[in-house]
Amino acid sequence: EPEVTQTPSHQVTQMGQEVILRCVPISNHLYFYWYRQILGQKVEFLVSFYNNEISEKSEIFDDQFSVERPDGSNFTLKIRSTKLEDSAMYFCASRMSSGRGGQFFGPGTRLTVL
Amino acid sequence: AQSVAQPEDQVNVAEGNPLTVKCTYSVSGNPYLFWYVQYPNRGLQFLLKYITGDNLVKGSYGFEAEFNKSQTSFHLKKPSALVSDSALYFCAVRDLTSGAGSYQLTFGKGTKLSVIP
């Protein structure tokens, strides 16, 4: 069964450093998402991406964040200058073109900012 | 604004007994509702969804959920719990104010289900 994959599973970085979180969505999916979950809190929407551009973003997704689909398979989330409060589990998700389909999530990347 | 509430942080149930994980929602229009399950060190796995039609939705692993519009609820149920059902369960609603093609989900905080042998 096809799965969304994410790398790395755990990333530790120093405050102020740039990090790139990587995702490989399911191959025939067209819509891509990033969510995050701060420890003990809700899963929160960050951004959605379709047709090589951001279609929607939340207030969390400020200028420090960016997304890219550099090739036909990868979907990345970059945080330019990490803050302590960026420490969270980051989930990538993808969806087929059908509007009624569910989103399929990856296993997540745990980001720890020291 | 839309929101989802899962009133129980943890639900404990004996193996073989029926289980219910509660979810209530608030949206401006008609809701699209989802349940996801998260096993340790795994991503969120899609269980089932409600869009329209029959209020009782059947999903993966024997789970089902009942949509109740008057109570704005979408409780997850299973007639006979298994130890392997122990996991974190998330209810989610689709944000109907999003533009076409986005379909961002708003999640509840999750409910930890423990099935006791």
Interface residues (C-beta under 8 A of the other chain):
Chain A: E3 V4 Q6 S9 Y31 Y33 Y35 Q41 K42 V43 E44 F45 S48 Y50 N51 S55 E56 S58 F91 A93 R95 G99 R100 G102 Q103 F104 F105 G106 P107 G108
Chain B: Y32 F34 Y36 N41 R42 G43 L44 Q45 F46 K49 I51 F90 A92 D95 S98 G99 A100 G101 S102 Y103 Q104 L105 T106 F107 G108 K109 G110
